[in-house]
Amino acid sequence: NTEIPLDQLVPKLKAITEARSGMDERIFVRGDTKVEYGTVMKVMGRLSAAGFRRVALVTEVDQG
């Protein structure tokens, strides 16, 4: 639930996954409702280019 600047995202995730079990760990991406789709795709692209292959989007179910 912590905002991470885009330029710090890949290095931070690599450090976390290497400390745990390696690049096979699933990464969950959750964006604020105000985030533009293009920004989400930019994040997904950076993760993919960095070698993360198990990336999932977290969605919220509308209770209304």
N, C-alpha and C positions, 0 to 999 in steps of 0.2 A: 504493500500500500504506500510505498515511498516513490515519489517522482525521481527519476534518474535522467540527467541530461543525456541526449542522444550520443554525444561523443564519448561518454563514460560507460555506456551500456555494454558494449562488447567486452572491453577489458574487465569490467566488474563480473560479468557472467562467466567469462573464461576462468577467472580466479576462483569463483565459487565452484564451478563444475570440476575443475582440476583438483580442488581440495577434497571434493566428495568422491566422484566415481568416474569422471571423464566426460567427454562430449556427447555421450549417449543419453544424458539426462534430458527429460522433457522440460521445455521452457513454456511458461504460460504468460501470454500477453493480455493485459487488461488496460483499456483506455477510458478516459473520462468521456462522457457523452458529448463534450464540446470539441473533442479531437476530430480533425478532418480525416476522411478515409485515406487520403494521400499520405498523411503522416503515419498512419498505421501501416500502410504498405511500405513506406520507407524503413520503418523499424523492422518489419518482417524481412525485407530485402537485406538489410545489414546483418541480421541474425543468420540468414541463409548463407550469405557470402562468407561469414565467419566460420561456417562449418556446422552450425546447429541445424540438425535435420528433424528434430522432434519438437516442433513449435506449434502451439495451439492457442487459439483465441478464447478468452473467457467472456461469456455473455451472461447477461442477466435476464431472467424470465419476467415478462410483464405480468404483474399480479392483478391487473385491472381487467 
